Amino acid sequence: MGRDYRGFQCEIVGFRGVYYVFQGETAITVDDKGRLAIPTAYRELVAGACANRLVVTYNPFEPGCLWLFPHEEWEKVRDQVNALSKVVKSHRDMQMKIVGAAAVVEPDGAARILLPASQRATTGIEKKAVLLGMGNKFELWSEQAHLAKIRQTIGEDEITNEMAALQL
């Protein structure tokens, strides 16, 4: 049986230590208690990347989506967000959604994490969800929000210079 390459370790020139990359899309079931099992393909990587400590918080840019960070990556994000000026309303809103709502979660013996009920309710994450590996973090989408988002195409007027330079 072949290896599932949804996530992997890599070394980057000029980067000290090991960098973890999460990638891929996985349909997830959330149980009645609000727990979801970390997919088998990611379990070893999550254990290595963050000693099984993840931080779940809102994605402030997309309704219906939560972010799950490895704890070490979270600390970098948290510090950057907290460094924003508190006198700017949009900064305070971002701080509230990202830092204020953050919850540390650790997998139980069955590799399940418990999502905060308030975050599930706000994002509409119910029984069926979609977990996306997005490089340095995961995104957890409600099934409906993911379907709506993935069906949207990127219009020509939305293509940035950086996107145009990609050789896809």
RAVENKA-V877632 format. One record per residue. N is the residue number from 1. RES is the residue in three letters. PHI is phi as a letter, one per 40 degrees, with the letter a starting at -180 (999 if undefined). PSI is psi in whole degrees, -180 to 180 (999 if undefined). BURIAL is b if it has 9 or more other C-alpha atoms within 8 Angstrom, else e. Layout:
BEGIN
[[N	RES	PHI	PSI	BURIAL] [N	RES	PHI	PSI	BURIAL]]
END
This chain:
BEGIN
[[1	MET	999	134	e] [2	GLY	c	161	e] [3	ARG	c	142	e] [4	ASP	c	120	e] [5	TYR	b	47	e] [6	ARG	c	-26	b] [7	GLY	a	150	b] [8	PHE	a	161	b] [9	GLN	c	147	b] [10	CYS	a	161	e] [11	GLU	b	135	e] [12	ILE	b	131	e] [13	VAL	d	131	e] [14	GLY	g	-3	e] [15	PHE	b	130	e] [16	ARG	c	134	e] [17	GLY	g	-164	e] [18	VAL	b	137	e] [19	TYR	b	131	e] [20	TYR	b	136	b] [21	VAL	b	123	b] [22	PHE	b	135	b] [23	GLN	a	154	b] [24	GLY	h	165	b] [25	GLU	b	133	e] [26	THR	b	128	e] [27	ALA	c	134	e] [28	ILE	b	145	b] [29	THR	b	131	b] [30	VAL	b	127	b] [31	ASP	c	178	e] [32	ASP	c	-24	e] [33	LYS	c	-1	e] [34	GLY	g	21	b] [35	ARG	b	147	b] [36	LEU	b	145	b] [37	ALA	c	132	b] [38	ILE	c	127	b] [39	PRO	d	143	e] [40	THR	d	-40	e] [41	ALA	c	-24	b] [42	TYR	b	-13	b] [43	ARG	d	-49	b] [44	GLU	c	-39	e] [45	LEU	c	-42	b] [46	VAL	c	-41	b] [47	ALA	c	-41	b] [48	GLY	c	-37	e] [49	ALA	c	-31	b] [50	CYS	a	20	b] [51	ALA	f	39	e] [52	ASN	g	26	b] [53	ARG	b	116	b] [54	LEU	b	156	b] [55	VAL	b	127	b] [56	VAL	b	135	b] [57	THR	a	172	b] [58	TYR	c	147	b] [59	ASN	c	111	b] [60	PRO	c	-7	e] [61	PHE	b	-16	e] [62	GLU	b	121	e] [63	PRO	c	148	e] [64	GLY	g	17	b] [65	CYS	a	137	b] [66	LEU	b	153	b] [67	TRP	b	141	b] [68	LEU	b	115	b] [69	PHE	b	143	b] [70	PRO	c	145	b] [71	HIS	d	-43	b] [72	GLU	c	-42	b] [73	GLU	c	-38	b] [74	TRP	d	-44	b] [75	GLU	d	-38	e] [76	LYS	c	-47	e] [77	VAL	c	-48	e] [78	ARG	d	-47	b] [79	ASP	c	-38	e] [80	GLN	c	-45	e] [81	VAL	c	-43	b] [82	ASN	c	-22	b] [83	ALA	c	-14	e] [84	LEU	c	148	e] [85	SER	c	134	e] [86	LYS	c	-7	e] [87	VAL	c	-7	e] [88	VAL	c	124	e] [89	LYS	d	-45	e] [90	SER	c	-32	e] [91	HIS	c	-46	b] [92	ARG	c	-40	b] [93	ASP	c	-43	e] [94	MET	c	-43	b] [95	GLN	c	-40	b] [96	MET	c	-46	b] [97	LYS	c	-35	b] [98	ILE	c	-55	b] [99	VAL	c	-47	b] [100	GLY	c	-31	e] [101	ALA	c	-1	b] [102	ALA	c	140	b] [103	ALA	b	130	e] [104	VAL	c	131	b] [105	VAL	b	145	b] [106	GLU	b	136	b] [107	PRO	c	143	b] [108	ASP	c	-170	e] [109	GLY	c	-21	e] [110	ALA	c	15	e] [111	ALA	g	31	b] [112	ARG	b	143	b] [113	ILE	b	148	b] [114	LEU	c	119	b] [115	LEU	c	136	b] [116	PRO	d	136	e] [117	ALA	d	-39	e] [118	SER	c	-38	e] [119	GLN	c	-39	b] [120	ARG	c	-45	b] [121	ALA	c	-45	b] [122	THR	c	-39	e] [123	THR	c	-9	b] [124	GLY	g	20	e] [125	ILE	c	117	b] [126	GLU	b	-130	b] [127	LYS	c	-43	e] [128	LYS	b	134	b] [129	ALA	a	173	b] [130	VAL	b	129	b] [131	LEU	b	125	b] [132	LEU	b	129	b] [133	GLY	c	121	b] [134	MET	b	44	b] [135	GLY	g	-96	b] [136	ASN	c	-1	b] [137	LYS	a	174	b] [138	PHE	b	153	b] [139	GLU	b	133	b] [140	LEU	b	116	b] [141	TRP	b	145	b] [142	SER	c	150	b] [143	GLU	d	-42	b] [144	GLN	c	-45	e] [145	ALA	c	-40	b] [146	HIS	c	-46	b] [147	LEU	c	-45	e] [148	ALA	c	-42	e] [149	LYS	c	-44	e] [150	ILE	c	-25	e] [151	ARG	c	-17	e] [152	GLN	c	136	e] [153	THR	c	162	e] [154	ILE	c	118	e] [155	GLY	c	157	e] [156	GLU	d	-36	e] [157	ASP	c	-10	e] [158	GLU	c	-7	e] [159	ILE	c	121	b] [160	THR	c	169	e] [161	ASN	c	-39	e] [162	GLU	c	-39	e] [163	MET	c	-42	e] [164	ALA	c	-29	e] [165	ALA	c	-14	e] [166	LEU	c	144	e] [167	GLN	b	81	e] [168	LEU	c	999	e]]
END
